[in-house]
Amino acid sequence: MRYLDALALLLVIVGGVNWLLVGVARIDLVASLTGQEFGQTDAISSAIYILVGLGAIWLVPTLIRWVTRPVDRVAA
């Protein structure tokens, strides 16, 4: 499970970097890596986008656990 969490996090980071590049420089990293122009998709880029989305969904329970976890308070 730990490896799946790490893979999901890596995929979400790739997606985040891609959106950063789109917003800042109008560069679509996934399209560039698959030989496409900005905004174009093919089977490989679609698979990457699907994996990024699945990675994000996979991490939702991790986020919920993180947000709902009691705060460790250190006595001053």
N, C-alpha and C positions, 0 to 999 in steps of 0.2 A: 504494500500500500504506500509506503514511504516513497518508492521510486515513481509511482504513478502521480503522487502529489508533486514531486520535483519536476516531472515531465510536464504536468499541467501548468505549473508555475512558469516554466521555461516558455511554453507556448503562449501564455498570457503576456509575458514580457515581450516576446516577438511581436505579438499583436499591438501592444502598447507602443513599442518603438516604431512600428509601421504607421500607426495613427499620428504619432509625433512628427514623423517625416512628412506625412501627407499634409498636416496642418501648417508646418513651418516652411517646407520647401517644395510642396506639391510633388513629392517623390513617393511612389508606391513601391516599397521594398519588395513585397511579395511578387508583384508584377515584374519588377526588374530581374529578380532571381529566376523567374520562369520564362524570361524572354518576351514578355508582353509589354505593351504600352500602358501608361497610366490609366487605371480604371478598367482595363481589359482583363478577362479571366479565361482560363482554359481548365482542363480537368485537374492539372496539378495545383494551380493556384486555388481553385475551388476546394480541393482536398485540404490545403493548408488552412484556408479560412474556416472550414468546418472543424478541423482539429483545434484551432485556436478557440473557437466558440465552445467546443466540448470541454476544453481545458478550463475555460471560465466557469462553465456550469459545474464541473467537478470540484472547483474550489469554493463554491458557495457554502457548503457545510463547514469548511475550514474557517471561512469568514464569520459565520454565525457562532461557531465555538469561540473564536477569538473575541468577538464583541460581547458575548454573554458570560465570559469567564470572569469570576470575581477578581477584583483588583487586589494585588498583594500590597498590603500597607506595611511600611516599615516604621516601627516606633522611633520617634525622634528623641 
